[in-house]
Amino acid sequence: MTQYEHLKRIRARCVELLALAEKRTQGEWEAEGCTVWSHDSERESSSICDTLSHAHDSDALFIASCAGPAEAGWKATIAAIDDIFARKHFDGGVFPSCTLTTAILAAWPEELL
């Protein structure tokens, strides 16, 4: 897979993950000092956060608390890839040496796609 194809797949995966995130209950909740983010603050907070706090599962609470920051990361990755495509010329699907391109490709190995 060329760098161009790899970046296209990373971008597509980020779009897919954001679409999936849109389906979860919206709002912001606290559970045992852990904030779980969502978008619609009008919903009751008796969903995943309450469930996780009753389970006393610190790993699950940590994962749930990462929801908002993960979405921000996916959006930033999409924007960065769009910028790379807009600014860089590539030869045979390979971009000239670029710290941003290298960092994105390293953060998203093929097995994550």
N, CA, C and O atoms as a GROMACS GRO file, in nm:
protein
  452
    1MET      N    1   0.085  -0.117   0.000
    1MET     CA    2   0.000   0.000   0.000
    1MET      C    3   0.090   0.123   0.000
    1MET      O    4   0.186   0.131   0.077
    2THR      N    5   0.058   0.219  -0.086
    2THR     CA    6   0.136   0.344  -0.091
    2THR      C    7   0.100   0.432   0.028
    2THR      O    8   0.000   0.408   0.096
    3GLN      N    9   0.181   0.533   0.052
    3GLN     CA   10   0.150   0.629   0.158
    3GLN      C   11   0.016   0.698   0.130
    3GLN      O   12  -0.063   0.719   0.221
    4TYR      N   13  -0.007   0.731   0.005
    4TYR     CA   14  -0.133   0.796  -0.033
    4TYR      C   15  -0.252   0.706   0.002
    4TYR      O   16  -0.349   0.752   0.063
    5GLU      N   17  -0.244   0.579  -0.036
    5GLU     CA   18  -0.353   0.485  -0.005
    5GLU      C   19  -0.369   0.467   0.145
    5GLU      O   20  -0.481   0.458   0.196
    6HIS      N   21  -0.257   0.461   0.216
    6HIS     CA   22  -0.260   0.445   0.361
    6HIS      C   23  -0.330   0.566   0.426
    6HIS      O   24  -0.416   0.549   0.513
    7LEU      N   25  -0.292   0.687   0.384
    7LEU     CA   26  -0.356   0.807   0.438
    7LEU      C   27  -0.505   0.811   0.406
    7LEU      O   28  -0.586   0.851   0.490
    8LYS      N   29  -0.543   0.769   0.285
    8LYS     CA   30  -0.685   0.765   0.248
    8LYS      C   31  -0.761   0.668   0.339
    8LYS      O   32  -0.873   0.698   0.381
    9ARG      N   33  -0.701   0.554   0.370
    9ARG     CA   34  -0.765   0.456   0.459
    9ARG      C   35  -0.775   0.508   0.601
    9ARG      O   36  -0.876   0.487   0.669
   10ILE      N   37  -0.671   0.578   0.648
   10ILE     CA   38  -0.675   0.638   0.782
   10ILE      C   39  -0.788   0.740   0.789
   10ILE      O   40  -0.866   0.740   0.884
   11ARG      N   41  -0.796   0.826   0.688
   11ARG     CA   42  -0.902   0.927   0.685
   11ARG      C   43  -1.040   0.861   0.687
   11ARG      O   44  -1.128   0.904   0.761
   12ALA      N   45  -1.058   0.759   0.606
   12ALA     CA   46  -1.186   0.689   0.600
   12ALA      C   47  -1.220   0.626   0.735
   12ALA      O   48  -1.336   0.627   0.777
   13ARG      N   49  -1.120   0.570   0.803
   13ARG     CA   50  -1.144   0.508   0.934
   13ARG      C   51  -1.184   0.614   1.036
   13ARG      O   52  -1.273   0.589   1.118
   14CYS      N   53  -1.120   0.731   1.034
   14CYS     CA   54  -1.156   0.839   1.125
   14CYS      C   55  -1.300   0.885   1.101
   14CYS      O   56  -1.375   0.908   1.197
   15VAL      N   57  -1.339   0.897   0.977
   15VAL     CA   58  -1.477   0.935   0.942
   15VAL      C   59  -1.574   0.830   0.995
   15VAL      O   60  -1.678   0.863   1.051
   16GLU      N   61  -1.539   0.703   0.977
   16GLU     CA   62  -1.622   0.592   1.026
   16GLU      C   63  -1.636   0.595   1.178
   16GLU      O   64  -1.746   0.575   1.231
   17LEU      N   65  -1.527   0.619   1.249
   17LEU     CA   66  -1.531   0.624   1.395
   17LEU      C   67  -1.613   0.743   1.445
   17LEU      O   68  -1.685   0.731   1.544
   18LEU      N   69  -1.604   0.857   1.377
   18LEU     CA   70  -1.686   0.973   1.415
   18LEU      C   71  -1.834   0.945   1.394
   18LEU      O   72  -1.917   0.986   1.475
   19ALA      N   73  -1.868   0.875   1.286
   19ALA     CA   74  -2.008   0.840   1.261
   19ALA      C   75  -2.059   0.747   1.370
   19ALA      O   76  -2.173   0.760   1.415
   20LEU      N   77  -1.977   0.654   1.413
   20LEU     CA   78  -2.015   0.563   1.520
   20LEU      C   79  -2.034   0.640   1.651
   20LEU      O   80  -2.127   0.612   1.726
   21ALA      N   81  -1.945   0.734   1.678
   21ALA     CA   82  -1.954   0.814   1.801
   21ALA      C   83  -2.082   0.897   1.806
   21ALA      O   84  -2.133   0.924   1.914
   22GLU      N   85  -2.133   0.937   1.691
   22GLU     CA   86  -2.256   1.017   1.686
   22GLU      C   87  -2.376   0.939   1.742
   22GLU      O   88  -2.475   0.999   1.784
   23LYS      N   89  -2.368   0.807   1.742
   23LYS     CA   90  -2.480   0.723   1.784
   23LYS      C   91  -2.488   0.706   1.936
   23LYS      O   92  -2.589   0.657   1.986
   24ARG      N   93  -2.385   0.746   2.009
   24ARG     CA   94  -2.390   0.724   2.152
   24ARG      C   95  -2.471   0.833   2.222
   24ARG      O   96  -2.499   0.938   2.164
   25THR      N   97  -2.508   0.807   2.346
   25THR     CA   98  -2.585   0.902   2.424
   25THR      C   99  -2.503   1.029   2.443
   25THR      O  100  -2.385   1.023   2.474
   26GLN      N  101  -2.567   1.142   2.424
   26GLN     CA  102  -2.498   1.270   2.426
   26GLN      C  103  -2.497   1.330   2.567
   26GLN      O  104  -2.578   1.292   2.651
   27GLY      N  105  -2.404   1.422   2.593
   27GLY     CA  106  -2.396   1.492   2.721
   27GLY      C  107  -2.259   1.480   2.784
   27GLY      O  108  -2.165   1.432   2.720
   28GLU      N  109  -2.246   1.521   2.909
   28GLU     CA  110  -2.121   1.507   2.983
   28GLU      C  111  -2.157   1.454   3.120
   28GLU      O  112  -2.247   1.507   3.186
   29TRP      N  113  -2.088   1.350   3.166
   29TRP     CA  114  -2.119   1.289   3.295
   29TRP      C  115  -1.996   1.273   3.380
   29TRP      O  116  -1.884   1.265   3.328
   30GLU      N  117  -2.016   1.268   3.509
   30GLU     CA  118  -1.909   1.240   3.605
   30GLU      C  119  -1.937   1.106   3.670
   30GLU      O  120  -2.052   1.076   3.704
   31ALA      N  121  -1.836   1.026   3.687
   31ALA     CA  122  -1.848   0.900   3.760
   31ALA      C  123  -1.716   0.875   3.830
   31ALA      O  124  -1.614   0.854   3.766
   32GLU      N  125  -1.720   0.876   3.962
   32GLU     CA  126  -1.601   0.852   4.044
   32GLU      C  127  -1.482   0.935   3.995
   32GLU      O  128  -1.371   0.884   3.980
   33GLY      N  129  -1.507   1.064   3.970
   33GLY     CA  130  -1.401   1.154   3.929
   33GLY      C  131  -1.364   1.145   3.782
   33GLY      O  132  -1.266   1.206   3.739
   34CYS      N  133  -1.441   1.071   3.706
   34CYS     CA  134  -1.411   1.050   3.565
   34CYS      C  135  -1.519   1.116   3.480
   34CYS      O  136  -1.637   1.087   3.499
   35THR      N  137  -1.481   1.203   3.388
   35THR     CA  138  -1.578   1.268   3.301
   35THR      C  139  -1.594   1.190   3.172
   35THR      O  140  -1.495   1.156   3.106
   36VAL      N  141  -1.717   1.162   3.137
   36VAL     CA  142  -1.749   1.095   3.011
   36VAL      C  143  -1.819   1.198   2.924
   36VAL      O  144  -1.920   1.255   2.964
   37TRP      N  145  -1.766   1.223   2.804
   37TRP     CA  146  -1.816   1.330   2.718
   37TRP      C  147  -1.916   1.279   2.616
   37TRP      O  148  -1.909   1.165   2.570
   38SER      N  149  -2.008   1.365   2.581
   38SER     CA  150  -2.106   1.345   2.476
   38SER      C  151  -2.149   1.483   2.429
   38SER      O  152  -2.099   1.583   2.480
   39HIS      N  153  -2.242   1.491   2.333
   39HIS     CA  154  -2.277   1.621   2.275
   39HIS      C  155  -2.408   1.681   2.323
   39HIS      O  156  -2.421   1.804   2.324
   40ASP      N  157  -2.504   1.603   2.362
   40ASP     CA  158  -2.638   1.653   2.396
   40ASP      C  159  -2.656   1.651   2.547
   40ASP      O  160  -2.692   1.548   2.604
   41SER      N  161  -2.631   1.763   2.613
   41SER     CA  162  -2.632   1.768   2.758
   41SER      C  163  -2.772   1.759   2.819
   41SER      O  164  -2.784   1.759   2.941
   42GLU      N  165  -2.876   1.753   2.739
   42GLU     CA  166  -3.013   1.748   2.792
   42GLU      C  167  -3.057   1.608   2.832
   42GLU      O  168  -3.160   1.594   2.898
   43ARG      N  169  -2.984   1.507   2.794
   43ARG     CA  170  -3.021   1.370   2.829
   43ARG      C  171  -2.982   1.338   2.971
   43ARG      O  172  -2.893   1.400   3.028
   44GLU      N  173  -3.051   1.241   3.029
   44GLU     CA  174  -3.018   1.195   3.163
   44GLU      C  175  -2.878   1.133   3.164
   44GLU      O  176  -2.833   1.077   3.065
   45SER      N  177  -2.812   1.145   3.276
   45SER     CA  178  -2.678   1.088   3.286
   45SER      C  179  -2.682   0.945   3.340
   45SER      O  180  -2.581   0.895   3.392
   46SER      N  181  -2.795   0.879   3.328
   46SER     CA  182  -2.809   0.744   3.382
   46SER      C  183  -2.776   0.638   3.279
   46SER      O  184  -2.841   0.534   3.274
   47SER      N  185  -2.676   0.664   3.196
   47SER     CA  186  -2.641   0.566   3.095
   47SER      C  187  -2.506   0.505   3.126
   47SER      O  188  -2.487   0.451   3.235
   48ILE      N  189  -2.412   0.512   3.035
   48ILE     CA  190  -2.286   0.439   3.048
   48ILE      C  191  -2.207   0.477   3.173
   48ILE      O  192  -2.146   0.390   3.236
   49CYS      N  193  -2.208   0.604   3.210
   49CYS     CA  194  -2.128   0.647   3.324
   49CYS      C  195  -2.177   0.583   3.454
   49CYS      O  196  -2.098   0.534   3.534
   50ASP      N  197  -2.310   0.583   3.474
   50ASP     CA  198  -2.366   0.520   3.594
   50ASP      C  199  -2.337   0.370   3.594
   50ASP      O  200  -2.302   0.313   3.697
   51THR      N  201  -2.353   0.309   3.479
   51THR     CA  202  -2.327   0.166   3.468
   51THR      C  203  -2.182   0.136   3.503
   51THR      O  204  -2.154   0.041   3.577
   52LEU      N  205  -2.091   0.217   3.451
   52LEU     CA  206  -1.949   0.195   3.478
   52LEU      C  207  -1.915   0.218   3.624
   52LEU      O  208  -1.834   0.146   3.681
   53SER      N  209  -1.976   0.319   3.687
   53SER     CA  210  -1.944   0.347   3.826
   53SER      C  211  -1.994   0.236   3.916
   53SER      O  212  -1.930   0.207   4.018
   54HIS      N  213  -2.105   0.172   3.882
   54HIS     CA  214  -2.154   0.059   3.961
   54HIS      C  215  -2.064  -0.062   3.943
   54HIS      O  216  -2.049  -0.143   4.034
   55ALA      N  217  -2.004  -0.074   3.826
   55ALA     CA  218  -1.917  -0.188   3.799
   55ALA      C  219  -1.781  -0.171   3.866
   55ALA      O  220  -1.708  -0.269   3.883
   56HIS      N  221  -1.746  -0.049   3.904
   56HIS     CA  222  -1.615  -0.020   3.964
   56HIS      C  223  -1.502  -0.071   3.876
   56HIS      O  224  -1.402  -0.123   3.925
   57ASP      N  225  -1.519  -0.055   3.748
   57ASP     CA  226  -1.419  -0.101   3.653
   57ASP      C  227  -1.338   0.019   3.606
   57ASP      O  228  -1.381   0.094   3.519
   58SER      N  229  -1.220   0.036   3.665
   58SER     CA  230  -1.140   0.155   3.632
   58SER      C  231  -1.096   0.156   3.486
   58SER      O  232  -1.082   0.264   3.427
   59ASP      N  233  -1.073   0.040   3.428
   59ASP     CA  234  -1.035   0.037   3.286
   59ASP      C  235  -1.150   0.087   3.200
   59ASP      O  236  -1.129   0.166   3.108
   60ALA      N  237  -1.272   0.042   3.228
   60ALA     CA  238  -1.388   0.085   3.151
   60ALA      C  239  -1.413   0.235   3.170
   60ALA      O  240  -1.447   0.304   3.074
   61LEU      N  241  -1.396   0.286   3.292
   61LEU     CA  242  -1.412   0.429   3.317
   61LEU      C  243  -1.308   0.508   3.237
   61LEU      O  244  -1.340   0.612   3.179
   62PHE      N  245  -1.186   0.460   3.234
   62PHE     CA  246  -1.082   0.528   3.158
   62PHE      C  247  -1.117   0.532   3.009
   62PHE      O  248  -1.107   0.637   2.945
   63ILE      N  249  -1.159   0.420   2.956
   63ILE     CA  250  -1.195   0.412   2.814
   63ILE      C  251  -1.310   0.508   2.784
   63ILE      O  252  -1.306   0.580   2.684
   64ALA      N  253  -1.412   0.508   2.868
   64ALA     CA  254  -1.526   0.597   2.847
   64ALA      C  255  -1.484   0.743   2.856
   64ALA      O  256  -1.536   0.827   2.782
   65SER      N  257  -1.391   0.775   2.944
   65SER     CA  258  -1.347   0.914   2.960
   65SER      C  259  -1.269   0.963   2.838
   65SER      O  260  -1.252   1.084   2.821
   66CYS      N  261  -1.222   0.872   2.756
   66CYS     CA  262  -1.144   0.909   2.637
   66CYS      C  263  -1.231   0.943   2.516
   66CYS      O  264  -1.179   0.983   2.412
   67ALA      N  265  -1.362   0.928   2.527
   67ALA     CA  266  -1.451   0.946   2.411
   67ALA      C  267  -1.436   1.084   2.348
   67ALA      O  268  -1.414   1.093   2.227
   68GLY      N  269  -1.447   1.190   2.425
   68GLY     CA  270  -1.437   1.325   2.369
   68GLY      C  271  -1.301   1.354   2.310
   68GLY      O  272  -1.292   1.402   2.197
   69PRO      N  273  -1.194   1.327   2.384
   69PRO     CA  274  -1.061   1.350   2.327
   69PRO      C  275  -1.034   1.265   2.202
   69PRO      O  276  -0.966   1.312   2.111
   70ALA      N  277  -1.086   1.145   2.197
   70ALA     CA  278  -1.067   1.060   2.078
   70ALA      C  279  -1.134   1.126   1.957
   70ALA      O  280  -1.075   1.130   1.849
   71GLU      N  281  -1.255   1.176   1.976
   71GLU     CA  282  -1.324   1.243   1.866
   71GLU      C  283  -1.244   1.363   1.816
   71GLU      O  284  -1.232   1.385   1.696
   72ALA      N  285  -1.188   1.439   1.909
   72ALA     CA  286  -1.106   1.554   1.871
   72ALA      C  287  -0.985   1.507   1.790
   72ALA      O  288  -0.947   1.570   1.692
   73GLY      N  289  -0.925   1.397   1.832
   73GLY     CA  290  -0.810   1.342   1.760
   73GLY      C  291  -0.845   1.296   1.620
   73GLY      O  292  -0.768   1.318   1.526
   74TRP      N  293  -0.961   1.233   1.606
   74TRP     CA  294  -1.004   1.188   1.472
   74TRP      C  295  -1.029   1.307   1.381
   74TRP      O  296  -0.990   1.306   1.264
   75LYS      N  297  -1.093   1.411   1.436
   75LYS     CA  298  -1.118   1.531   1.356
   75LYS      C  299  -0.987   1.599   1.316
   75LYS      O  300  -0.973   1.644   1.202
   76ALA      N  301  -0.892   1.606   1.409
   76ALA     CA  302  -0.762   1.667   1.379
   76ALA      C  303  -0.686   1.585   1.275
   76ALA      O  304  -0.618   1.641   1.188
   77THR      N  305  -0.696   1.453   1.283
   77THR     CA  306  -0.629   1.366   1.186
   77THR      C  307  -0.687   1.387   1.047
   77THR      O  308  -0.613   1.396   0.949
   78ILE      N  309  -0.819   1.395   1.037
   78ILE     CA  310  -0.884   1.421   0.909
   78ILE      C  311  -0.836   1.554   0.852
   78ILE      O  312  -0.801   1.562   0.734
   79ALA      N  313  -0.834   1.658   0.935
   79ALA     CA  314  -0.790   1.791   0.889
   79ALA      C  315  -0.644   1.787   0.844
   79ALA      O  316  -0.609   1.848   0.743
   80ALA      N  317  -0.560   1.717   0.918
   80ALA     CA  318  -0.418   1.709   0.882
   80ALA      C  319  -0.399   1.636   0.750
   80ALA      O  320  -0.320   1.679   0.666
   81ILE      N  321  -0.472   1.526   0.730
   81ILE     CA  322  -0.462   1.452   0.605
   81ILE      C  323  -0.512   1.537   0.489
   81ILE      O  324  -0.450   1.540   0.383
   82ASP      N  325  -0.622   1.607   0.509
   82ASP     CA  326  -0.673   1.695   0.403
   82ASP      C  327  -0.569   1.802   0.368
   82ASP      O  328  -0.551   1.836   0.251
   83ASP      N  329  -0.500   1.854   0.470
   83ASP     CA  330  -0.396   1.954   0.446
   83ASP      C  331  -0.278   1.893   0.371
   83ASP      O  332  -0.224   1.955   0.279
   84ILE      N  333  -0.239   1.773   0.408
   84ILE     CA  334  -0.129   1.705   0.337
   84ILE      C  335  -0.165   1.687   0.191
   84ILE      O  336  -0.084   1.716   0.103
   85PHE      N  337  -0.287   1.640   0.164
   85PHE     CA  338  -0.329   1.619   0.025
   85PHE      C  339  -0.334   1.751  -0.053
   85PHE      O  340  -0.303   1.754  -0.172
   86ALA      N  341  -0.372   1.858   0.014
   86ALA     CA  342  -0.383   1.987  -0.053
   86ALA      C  343  -0.246   2.048  -0.082
   86ALA      O  344  -0.231   2.121  -0.180
   87ARG      N  345  -0.148   2.021   0.000
   87ARG     CA  346  -0.019   2.089  -0.011
   87ARG      C  347   0.093   2.006  -0.073
   87ARG      O  348   0.186   2.061  -0.131
   88LYS      N  349   0.083   1.875  -0.062
   88LYS     CA  350   0.196   1.791  -0.102
   88LYS      C  351   0.174   1.729  -0.239
   88LYS      O  352   0.064   1.689  -0.275
   89HIS      N  353   0.280   1.722  -0.313
   89HIS     CA  354   0.281   1.648  -0.438
   89HIS      C  355   0.346   1.514  -0.409
   89HIS      O  356   0.447   1.507  -0.339
   90PHE      N  357   0.288   1.410  -0.461
   90PHE     CA  358   0.346   1.280  -0.434
   90PHE      C  359   0.381   1.210  -0.564
   90PHE      O  360   0.320   1.234  -0.669
   91ASP      N  361   0.479   1.124  -0.554
   91ASP     CA  362   0.528   1.052  -0.671
   91ASP      C  363   0.505   0.903  -0.648
   91ASP      O  364   0.569   0.842  -0.562
   92GLY      N  365   0.415   0.846  -0.723
   92GLY     CA  366   0.386   0.704  -0.707
   92GLY      C  367   0.323   0.670  -0.574
   92GLY      O  368   0.340   0.559  -0.524
   93GLY      N  369   0.250   0.764  -0.516
   93GLY     CA  370   0.182   0.739  -0.389
   93GLY      C  371   0.270   0.762  -0.267
   93GLY      O  372   0.227   0.734  -0.155
   94VAL      N  373   0.392   0.811  -0.287
   94VAL     CA  374   0.483   0.837  -0.176
   94VAL      C  375   0.505   0.987  -0.164
   94VAL      O  376   0.537   1.055  -0.261
   95PHE      N  377   0.487   1.039  -0.042
   95PHE     CA  378   0.504   1.181  -0.017
   95PHE      C  379   0.650   1.211   0.015
   95PHE      O  380   0.720   1.127   0.070
   96PRO      N  381   0.696   1.331  -0.019
   96PRO     CA  382   0.830   1.370   0.024
   96PRO      C  383   0.836   1.364   0.176
   96PRO      O  384   0.733   1.370   0.243
   97SER      N  385   0.954   1.354   0.231
   97SER     CA  386   0.971   1.346   0.375
   97SER      C  387   0.896   1.460   0.443
   97SER      O  388   0.916   1.577   0.411
   98CYS      N  389   0.810   1.425   0.537
   98CYS     CA  390   0.727   1.523   0.608
   98CYS      C  391   0.699   1.467   0.747
   98CYS      O  392   0.649   1.356   0.761
   99THR      N  393   0.731   1.544   0.849
   99THR     CA  394   0.712   1.500   0.986
   99THR      C  395   0.566   1.467   1.014
   99THR      O  396   0.536   1.368   1.080
  100LEU      N  397   0.474   1.548   0.963
  100LEU     CA  398   0.331   1.525   0.985
  100LEU      C  399   0.286   1.394   0.921
  100LEU      O  400   0.218   1.314   0.986
  101THR      N  401   0.323   1.372   0.797
  101THR     CA  402   0.287   1.247   0.728
  101THR      C  403   0.344   1.127   0.802
  101THR      O  404   0.273   1.029   0.825
  102THR      N  405   0.470   1.134   0.838
  102THR     CA  406   0.536   1.025   0.909
  102THR      C  407   0.466   0.995   1.042
  102THR      O  408   0.446   0.879   1.076
  103ALA      N  409   0.430   1.099   1.116
  103ALA     CA  410   0.364   1.081   1.245
  103ALA      C  411   0.227   1.016   1.231
  103ALA      O  412   0.192   0.928   1.309
  104ILE      N  413   0.150   1.060   1.132
  104ILE     CA  414   0.016   1.002   1.112
  104ILE      C  415   0.027   0.856   1.070
  104ILE      O  416  -0.044   0.770   1.124
  105LEU      N  417   0.116   0.826   0.977
  105LEU     CA  418   0.133   0.689   0.932
  105LEU      C  419   0.180   0.598   1.045
  105LEU      O  420   0.137   0.483   1.054
  106ALA      N  421   0.267   0.649   1.132
  106ALA     CA  422   0.317   0.570   1.244
  106ALA      C  423   0.208   0.544   1.348
  106ALA      O  424   0.201   0.437   1.408
  107ALA      N  425   0.122   0.645   1.368
  107ALA     CA  426   0.014   0.632   1.466
  107ALA      C  427  -0.098   0.539   1.421
  107ALA      O  428  -0.173   0.486   1.503
  108TRP      N  429  -0.110   0.519   1.290
  108TRP     CA  430  -0.217   0.437   1.233
  108TRP      C  431  -0.159   0.326   1.148
  108TRP      O  432  -0.169   0.332   1.025
  109PRO      N  433  -0.098   0.224   1.209
  109PRO     CA  434  -0.048   0.112   1.128
  109PRO      C  435  -0.166   0.040   1.061
  109PRO      O  436  -0.280   0.051   1.104
  110GLU      N  437  -0.135  -0.034   0.955
  110GLU     CA  438  -0.239  -0.099   0.876
  110GLU      C  439  -0.333  -0.185   0.960
  110GLU      O  440  -0.452  -0.192   0.930
  111GLU      N  441  -0.282  -0.250   1.064
  111GLU     CA  442  -0.367  -0.340   1.142
  111GLU      C  443  -0.477  -0.266   1.220
  111GLU      O  444  -0.572  -0.329   1.266
  112LEU      N  445  -0.467  -0.133   1.234
  112LEU     CA  446  -0.574  -0.055   1.297
  112LEU      C  447  -0.684  -0.016   1.200
  112LEU      O  448  -0.790   0.034   1.240
  113LEU      N  449  -0.659  -0.040   1.074
  113LEU     CA  450  -0.755   0.002   0.971
  113LEU      C  451  -0.841  -0.116   0.934
  113LEU      O  452  -0.929  -0.103   0.849
   0.00000   0.00000   0.00000
